């Protein structure tokens, strides 16, 4: 029932309506009587506001203190921009703030473990009638202790926390964190990113991705792999890949999207880009035997995996640090000057003598195992007895130079 309060009252004027006495305090009408404390119930008939324990109500109903409401129905104009219920808290001490607490029988407002008994459902069941044309905006939070906490969007559940504390995204969890994507496509190149961890650094963002991809058409796991990839901004860095292409049940390691090392299901290790070369002399050459620091320029290759051998200067450049094996050979038809030694030279300095003259034949060969740092160079130098011109004969099988990284 609406109360028609008198206009222009004076301070302490009283007015009776509906069996209750109201008194004007100079600003608002308040209920007046022997059992009502001053300031308990205020009516602001100018702004149409009611205050309980609040002498200056700022909302239509402004209550300070504990409030118990039963079977409350709250409605508002159906509009995308306005919610039906807004609950807020202003406090100087925000530690352990409870914006909404739902108590079941047996609980009290002072309980600190309310979430163990809570049963709350907050959700939207339909698209807004104005302000948006989208019909796929359903979202919600459902707390149904002791079973789970569930979060949903677009009309379906997307994440839940079960009674054991397991978190599931797009699945019912069986582990502390259980994430499931939609089914991977069946076409070569189909992929899906599942996880990204990022950390901003000065001027850049460092990220770690977990993703799976299909490297051949099909439906089975045999032609899919999982990769953990490090990136800085949009640049691919190092990665680890499980079940890589060509090594079923294996694992591979690489950088810059280039696979370097593969371990197969039997534990055998191979370098996917293992440097290897075989070079030979395609035309005869001659040089002065007194020039002992001359590298033989084997100018033709039948293999040069990794492009680490230079046919112009005859030098191999190590792409990575490790142990390498080299074999060199020279065929000479110079009778007056005999090639008695082959030297392997690292970074311009002699590593050692790898072949001594054990007979009178024209062929000299040597094999050596050398540890190289990345970007070290290695070449072959012949050493001759006597002075004069040395003729080295072109030959695919006798005048050659080969090397490989040992795994």
GUFI-295170 format. One line per field, with one value per residue (C-alpha): residue number from 1; residue in three letters; x, y, z. Coordinates in nm, 3 decimals. Layout:
residues N
seq: NUM;... $
type: ALA;... $
X: X;... $
Y: Y;... $
Z: Z;... $
END
This chain:
residues 407
seq: 1;2;3;4;5;6;7;8;9;10;11;12;13;14;15;16;17;18;19;20;21;22;23;24;25;26;27;28;29;30;31;32;33;34;35;36;37;38;39;40;41;42;43;44;45;46;47;48;49;50;51;52;53;54;55;56;57;58;59;60;61;62;63;64;65;66;67;68;69;70;71;72;73;74;75;76;77;78;79;80;81;82;83;84;85;86;87;88;89;90;91;92;93;94;95;96;97;98;99;100;101;102;103;104;105;106;107;108;109;110;111;112;113;114;115;116;117;118;119;120;121;122;123;124;125;126;127;128;129;130;131;132;133;134;135;136;137;138;139;140;141;142;143;144;145;146;147;148;149;150;151;152;153;154;155;156;157;158;159;160;161;162;163;164;165;166;167;168;169;170;171;172;173;174;175;176;177;178;179;180;181;182;183;184;185;186;187;188;189;190;191;192;193;194;195;196;197;198;199;200;201;202;203;204;205;206;207;208;209;210;211;212;213;214;215;216;217;218;219;220;221;222;223;224;225;226;227;228;229;230;231;232;233;234;235;236;237;238;239;240;241;242;243;244;245;246;247;248;249;250;251;252;253;254;255;256;257;258;259;260;261;262;263;264;265;266;267;268;269;270;271;272;273;274;275;276;277;278;279;280;281;282;283;284;285;286;287;288;289;290;291;292;293;294;295;296;297;298;299;300;301;302;303;304;305;306;307;308;309;310;311;312;313;314;315;316;317;318;319;320;321;322;323;324;325;326;327;328;329;330;331;332;333;334;335;336;337;338;339;340;341;342;343;344;345;346;347;348;349;350;351;352;353;354;355;356;357;358;359;360;361;362;363;364;365;366;367;368;369;370;371;372;373;374;375;376;377;378;379;380;381;382;383;384;385;386;387;388;389;390;391;392;393;394;395;396;397;398;399;400;401;402;403;404;405;406;407 $
type: UNK;UNK;UNK;UNK;UNK;UNK;UNK;UNK;UNK;UNK;UNK;UNK;UNK;UNK;UNK;UNK;UNK;UNK;UNK;UNK;UNK;UNK;UNK;UNK;UNK;UNK;UNK;UNK;UNK;UNK;UNK;UNK;UNK;UNK;UNK;UNK;UNK;UNK;UNK;UNK;UNK;UNK;UNK;UNK;UNK;UNK;UNK;UNK;UNK;UNK;UNK;UNK;UNK;UNK;UNK;UNK;UNK;UNK;UNK;UNK;UNK;UNK;UNK;UNK;UNK;UNK;UNK;UNK;UNK;UNK;UNK;UNK;UNK;UNK;UNK;UNK;UNK;UNK;UNK;UNK;UNK;UNK;UNK;UNK;UNK;UNK;UNK;UNK;UNK;UNK;UNK;UNK;UNK;UNK;UNK;UNK;UNK;UNK;UNK;UNK;UNK;UNK;UNK;UNK;UNK;UNK;UNK;UNK;UNK;UNK;UNK;UNK;UNK;UNK;UNK;UNK;UNK;UNK;UNK;UNK;UNK;UNK;UNK;UNK;UNK;UNK;UNK;UNK;UNK;UNK;UNK;UNK;UNK;UNK;UNK;UNK;UNK;UNK;UNK;UNK;UNK;UNK;UNK;UNK;UNK;UNK;UNK;UNK;UNK;UNK;UNK;UNK;UNK;UNK;UNK;UNK;UNK;UNK;UNK;UNK;UNK;UNK;UNK;UNK;UNK;UNK;UNK;UNK;UNK;UNK;UNK;UNK;UNK;UNK;UNK;UNK;UNK;UNK;UNK;UNK;UNK;UNK;UNK;UNK;UNK;UNK;UNK;UNK;UNK;UNK;UNK;UNK;UNK;UNK;UNK;UNK;UNK;UNK;UNK;UNK;UNK;UNK;UNK;UNK;UNK;UNK;UNK;UNK;UNK;UNK;UNK;UNK;UNK;UNK;UNK;UNK;UNK;UNK;UNK;UNK;UNK;UNK;UNK;UNK;UNK;UNK;UNK;UNK;UNK;UNK;UNK;UNK;UNK;UNK;UNK;UNK;UNK;UNK;UNK;UNK;UNK;UNK;UNK;UNK;UNK;UNK;UNK;UNK;UNK;UNK;UNK;UNK;UNK;UNK;UNK;UNK;UNK;UNK;UNK;UNK;UNK;UNK;UNK;UNK;UNK;UNK;UNK;UNK;UNK;UNK;UNK;UNK;UNK;UNK;UNK;UNK;UNK;UNK;UNK;UNK;UNK;UNK;UNK;UNK;UNK;UNK;UNK;UNK;UNK;UNK;UNK;UNK;UNK;UNK;UNK;UNK;UNK;UNK;UNK;UNK;UNK;UNK;UNK;UNK;UNK;UNK;UNK;UNK;UNK;UNK;UNK;UNK;UNK;UNK;UNK;UNK;UNK;UNK;UNK;UNK;UNK;UNK;UNK;UNK;UNK;UNK;UNK;UNK;UNK;UNK;UNK;UNK;UNK;UNK;UNK;UNK;UNK;UNK;UNK;UNK;UNK;UNK;UNK;UNK;UNK;UNK;UNK;UNK;UNK;UNK;UNK;UNK;UNK;UNK;UNK;UNK;UNK;UNK;UNK;UNK;UNK;UNK;UNK;UNK;UNK;UNK;UNK;UNK;UNK;UNK;UNK;UNK;UNK;UNK;UNK;UNK;UNK;UNK;UNK;UNK;UNK;UNK;UNK;UNK;UNK;UNK;UNK;UNK;UNK;UNK;UNK;UNK;UNK;UNK;UNK;UNK;UNK;UNK;UNK;UNK;UNK;UNK;UNK;UNK;UNK;UNK;UNK $
X: 0.000;0.142;0.161;0.073;0.296;0.213;0.405;0.643;0.658;0.854;1.120;0.967;0.624;0.447;0.215;0.011;-0.062;-0.146;-0.133;0.225;0.359;0.621;0.834;1.006;1.376;1.425;1.530;1.327;1.034;1.129;0.914;0.856;0.758;0.877;1.012;1.192;1.543;1.614;1.758;1.633;1.383;1.402;1.173;1.297;0.972;1.158;1.376;1.143;1.404;1.386;1.674;1.704;1.975;2.066;1.966;2.065;1.953;2.117;1.917;1.552;1.613;1.937;2.007;2.304;2.360;2.265;1.961;1.757;1.541;1.324;1.159;1.275;1.198;1.397;1.304;1.419;1.372;1.510;1.812;2.162;2.318;2.162;2.179;1.891;2.095;2.407;2.589;2.892;3.101;3.294;3.539;3.876;3.987;3.940;4.115;3.895;3.614;3.295;3.087;2.820;2.786;2.517;2.445;2.278;2.111;2.370;2.608;2.657;2.772;3.097;3.201;3.530;3.476;3.150;3.263;3.248;2.870;2.776;2.526;2.510;2.398;2.461;2.390;2.206;1.962;1.885;2.026;1.955;1.645;1.818;2.165;2.304;2.193;2.401;2.210;2.523;2.604;2.497;2.742;2.737;2.904;2.759;2.880;2.731;2.942;3.064;3.071;3.218;3.240;3.145;3.192;3.011;2.972;2.783;2.527;2.772;3.019;3.379;3.565;3.513;3.690;3.591;3.576;3.941;4.062;4.126;4.072;3.927;3.903;3.662;3.659;3.580;3.918;4.115;4.432;4.524;4.505;4.322;4.279;4.106;4.078;3.834;3.923;4.224;4.152;4.242;4.439;4.811;4.898;4.601;4.718;4.591;4.756;4.658;4.866;5.064;5.278;5.417;5.649;5.722;6.087;6.236;6.108;5.995;5.762;5.900;5.641;5.614;5.356;5.220;5.051;4.981;4.978;4.914;5.208;5.019;4.657;4.478;4.287;4.534;4.789;5.075;5.079;5.037;5.298;5.310;5.550;5.665;5.793;5.973;5.908;6.023;5.759;5.693;6.033;6.055;6.336;6.414;6.158;6.099;5.869;5.715;5.633;5.799;5.759;5.981;6.040;5.723;5.721;6.041;6.147;6.330;6.506;6.564;6.588;6.430;6.190;6.488;6.518;6.873;6.865;6.622;6.594;6.388;6.176;6.478;6.689;6.907;7.011;7.069;7.120;6.845;7.075;7.399;7.673;7.847;8.048;8.248;8.465;8.714;8.944;8.792;9.104;9.479;9.658;10.022;10.192;10.536;10.643;10.804;10.462;10.349;10.053;9.863;9.515;9.417;9.103;8.890;8.658;8.368;8.125;7.905;7.751;7.744;7.474;7.442;7.652;7.941;8.216;8.351;8.469;8.651;8.900;8.879;8.774;8.504;8.336;8.184;7.819;7.809;8.061;8.138;8.360;8.414;8.584;8.776;8.941;9.166;9.351;9.595;9.722;10.046;10.241;10.550;10.850;11.113;10.916;10.741;10.440;10.521;10.261;9.910;9.828;9.484;9.491;9.241;9.198;9.528;9.727;9.847;9.644;9.887;10.043;9.790;9.974;10.339;10.507;10.517;10.601;10.682;10.329;10.173;9.867;9.859;9.556;9.482;9.197;9.160;8.912;8.904;8.701;8.578;8.404;8.129;8.277;8.618;8.764;8.955;9.151;9.411;9.777;10.025;10.389;10.661;11.019;11.246;11.184;11.005;10.664;10.403;10.143;9.814;9.602;9.228;9.045;8.704;8.831;9.201;9.213;8.926;8.832;8.533;8.404;8.106;7.983;7.993;7.674 $
Y: 0.000;0.336;0.595;0.951;1.149;1.519;1.781;2.032;1.874;2.028;1.851;1.604;1.618;1.280;1.104;0.788;0.544;0.174;0.157;0.288;0.628;0.801;1.101;1.355;1.406;1.691;1.468;1.147;0.986;0.716;0.474;0.622;0.441;0.313;-0.016;0.136;0.282;0.612;0.563;0.203;0.254;0.550;0.641;0.894;0.995;1.246;0.982;0.689;0.504;0.295;0.247;-0.015;0.066;0.332;0.694;0.796;0.526;0.553;0.273;0.183;-0.056;0.010;-0.228;-0.224;-0.535;-0.904;-0.972;-1.288;-1.324;-1.624;-1.721;-1.402;-1.338;-1.062;-0.940;-0.659;-0.531;-0.794;-0.618;-0.738;-0.442;-0.506;-0.808;-0.915;-0.917;-0.724;-0.791;-0.583;-0.519;-0.212;-0.281;-0.151;-0.504;-0.727;-1.036;-1.348;-1.140;-1.336;-1.161;-1.434;-1.700;-1.964;-2.134;-2.468;-2.585;-2.627;-2.360;-2.017;-1.687;-1.719;-2.050;-2.019;-2.337;-2.250;-2.390;-2.745;-2.728;-2.476;-2.553;-2.265;-2.246;-1.926;-1.940;-1.790;-2.018;-1.813;-1.550;-1.183;-1.029;-0.701;-0.554;-0.854;-1.078;-1.378;-1.682;-1.860;-1.665;-1.911;-1.932;-2.045;-2.163;-2.458;-2.557;-2.888;-2.997;-3.246;-3.357;-3.082;-2.724;-2.689;-2.401;-2.378;-2.160;-2.183;-2.419;-2.684;-2.768;-2.667;-2.716;-2.882;-2.936;-3.266;-3.366;-3.481;-3.144;-3.275;-3.015;-3.120;-2.903;-3.038;-3.373;-3.542;-3.535;-3.839;-3.646;-3.320;-3.149;-3.332;-3.154;-3.298;-3.135;-3.215;-3.504;-3.433;-3.416;-3.698;-3.493;-3.432;-3.108;-3.102;-2.975;-2.846;-2.632;-2.752;-2.545;-2.222;-2.090;-1.741;-1.509;-1.154;-1.052;-0.717;-0.643;-1.002;-1.281;-1.628;-1.904;-2.282;-2.464;-2.817;-2.934;-3.239;-3.275;-3.529;-3.590;-3.826;-3.885;-4.133;-4.184;-4.369;-4.246;-4.388;-4.085;-3.822;-3.667;-3.452;-3.157;-2.929;-2.617;-2.314;-1.984;-1.628;-1.402;-1.570;-1.740;-2.117;-2.220;-2.569;-2.853;-3.208;-3.430;-3.762;-4.029;-3.821;-3.896;-4.194;-4.306;-4.467;-4.470;-4.266;-3.918;-3.640;-3.317;-3.014;-2.639;-2.389;-2.661;-2.872;-3.221;-3.294;-3.610;-3.906;-4.194;-4.484;-4.731;-4.963;-4.689;-4.642;-4.284;-4.113;-3.758;-3.654;-3.393;-3.578;-3.410;-3.639;-3.577;-3.767;-3.553;-3.644;-3.482;-3.456;-3.316;-3.350;-3.085;-3.005;-2.807;-2.738;-2.992;-2.714;-2.564;-2.800;-2.589;-2.652;-2.799;-3.042;-2.898;-3.206;-3.026;-3.266;-3.427;-3.732;-3.659;-3.345;-3.381;-3.054;-2.866;-2.850;-2.928;-2.651;-2.772;-2.444;-2.464;-2.833;-2.756;-2.920;-2.693;-2.863;-2.758;-2.885;-2.990;-3.362;-3.648;-3.685;-3.950;-3.855;-4.061;-3.915;-4.058;-3.932;-4.095;-3.945;-4.040;-3.828;-4.060;-3.811;-3.687;-3.933;-3.835;-4.006;-3.858;-3.724;-3.462;-3.371;-3.003;-2.843;-2.465;-2.443;-2.644;-3.000;-3.253;-3.540;-3.774;-4.029;-4.219;-4.315;-4.447;-4.823;-4.912;-4.782;-4.760;-4.431;-4.441;-4.279;-4.305;-4.204;-4.219;-4.007;-3.945;-3.578;-3.385;-3.056;-2.757;-2.598;-2.398;-2.570;-2.650;-2.958;-3.024;-3.263;-3.163;-3.396;-3.400;-3.511;-3.640;-3.425;-3.114;-3.064;-3.063;-3.307;-3.431;-3.553;-3.764;-3.723;-4.034;-4.104;-4.386;-4.310;-3.930;-3.866;-3.703;-3.801;-3.740;-3.783;-3.694;-3.990;-4.030 $
Z: 0.000;-0.097;0.185;0.100;0.336;0.391;0.202;0.368;0.717;1.003;1.207;1.458;1.289;1.313;1.074;1.125;0.846;0.847;1.225;1.239;1.346;1.137;1.238;1.009;1.103;0.861;0.570;0.568;0.751;1.001;1.198;1.541;1.860;2.196;2.050;1.752;1.793;1.619;1.271;1.241;0.960;0.724;0.437;0.181;0.010;-0.211;-0.380;-0.309;-0.099;0.216;0.462;0.737;0.989;0.735;0.788;0.436;0.190;-0.153;-0.321;-0.339;-0.047;0.144;0.432;0.669;0.881;0.864;0.650;0.615;0.304;0.229;-0.099;-0.269;-0.634;-0.801;-1.147;-1.373;-1.724;-1.963;-2.107;-2.189;-2.007;-1.667;-1.440;-1.220;-0.900;-0.807;-0.480;-0.385;-0.078;0.032;0.312;0.425;0.513;0.207;0.344;0.312;0.167;0.094;-0.171;-0.174;0.097;0.077;0.410;0.449;0.770;1.043;0.908;1.061;0.907;1.104;0.944;0.753;0.551;0.380;0.044;0.187;0.217;-0.049;-0.319;-0.566;-0.927;-1.121;-1.492;-1.787;-1.964;-2.272;-2.501;-2.421;-2.570;-2.654;-2.684;-2.872;-3.155;-3.047;-2.927;-2.793;-2.479;-2.212;-1.922;-1.564;-1.247;-1.059;-0.713;-0.603;-0.306;-0.216;-0.580;-0.796;-0.913;-1.279;-1.524;-1.854;-2.162;-2.489;-2.341;-2.218;-1.943;-2.019;-1.689;-1.353;-1.021;-0.863;-0.496;-0.506;-0.634;-0.986;-1.259;-1.592;-1.902;-2.161;-1.977;-1.646;-1.471;-1.361;-1.279;-1.104;-1.443;-1.722;-2.057;-2.363;-2.703;-2.979;-3.209;-3.430;-3.802;-4.039;-4.293;-4.321;-4.143;-3.903;-3.564;-3.235;-2.966;-2.618;-2.379;-2.378;-2.096;-2.149;-1.963;-2.075;-2.081;-2.174;-2.524;-2.595;-2.483;-2.413;-2.460;-2.425;-2.638;-2.618;-2.938;-3.148;-3.524;-3.797;-4.032;-4.267;-4.364;-4.142;-3.818;-3.592;-3.341;-3.550;-3.779;-3.508;-3.281;-2.969;-2.957;-2.677;-2.853;-2.713;-2.891;-2.846;-2.997;-3.335;-3.365;-3.310;-3.076;-2.938;-2.928;-2.810;-3.018;-2.919;-3.180;-3.456;-3.824;-3.911;-3.551;-3.417;-3.033;-3.044;-2.945;-3.128;-3.038;-3.256;-3.294;-3.535;-3.657;-3.769;-3.621;-3.497;-3.283;-3.289;-3.041;-3.174;-2.977;-2.934;-2.776;-3.083;-3.140;-3.471;-3.582;-3.819;-3.973;-3.899;-4.105;-4.353;-4.666;-4.929;-5.158;-5.428;-5.681;-6.028;-6.202;-6.148;-5.941;-5.861;-5.586;-5.441;-5.179;-4.976;-4.913;-4.639;-4.527;-4.848;-4.806;-5.080;-5.241;-5.307;-5.546;-5.606;-5.360;-5.395;-5.054;-4.841;-4.576;-4.392;-4.652;-4.406;-4.659;-4.885;-5.227;-5.290;-5.003;-4.904;-4.545;-4.334;-4.074;-3.769;-3.723;-3.362;-3.101;-3.086;-3.196;-3.570;-3.784;-4.099;-4.372;-4.642;-4.938;-5.205;-5.523;-5.660;-5.971;-5.892;-5.889;-5.770;-5.465;-5.235;-5.020;-4.690;-4.454;-4.444;-4.185;-4.060;-3.972;-3.731;-3.751;-3.941;-3.683;-3.724;-3.527;-3.585;-3.837;-3.948;-4.221;-4.254;-4.561;-4.519;-4.876;-5.219;-5.362;-5.483;-5.249;-4.906;-4.676;-4.318;-4.066;-3.755;-3.475;-3.377;-3.122;-3.267;-3.123;-3.328;-3.621;-3.604;-3.948;-4.064;-4.383;-4.531;-4.584;-4.758;-4.652;-4.891;-4.870;-5.082;-5.280;-5.606;-5.764;-5.638;-5.882;-5.729;-5.959;-5.980;-5.861;-5.711;-5.492;-5.432;-5.392;-5.157;-4.828;-4.610;-4.262;-4.032;-3.683;-3.447;-3.240 $
END
